[in-house]
Amino acid sequence: MNADDYVREAKRTDVTDYAAQMNRIIDVIPSMHGLMGITTESGELMDAYKKFIMYGKPLDIANIREELGDIMWYIALICHSNNISLNEIMDLNIAKLRARYPDRFSEHAALNRDLTTERKILEG
């Protein structure tokens, strides 16, 4: 297959009704700043660990604190724009993890999750 064939085949499975997607994008614009920011800051956090692991540089804890704080700021934006309490998110996450790992983490529990129960917890 050549590149032109690949592009033609890829386009065949692309969305064709972009107007519908644009209408949905309008609904999430308040969250977009947070979504883009989390992605960017996560990359910067990974870069701090990459420098430590791959290049042997000292682990820059001050930079890690900064990136984690930036990620939390963007999470707060998304919570606010969706009327979600950060306290609720933390509580639901721990409840989900308790259901998934009643005693402690295990590979068996990680591979055999009860997604129905987890979803019920997240739905409140």
Buried (B, 14 or more C-beta within 10 A) or exposed (E): EEEEEEEEEEEEEEEEEEEEEEEEEEEEEEBEEBBEBBEBBBEBBEEBEEBBEEEEEEEBEEBBEBBEEBBEEBBEBBBBBEEEEEEEBEEBEEBBEEBBEEEEEEEEBEEEEEEEEBEEBEEE
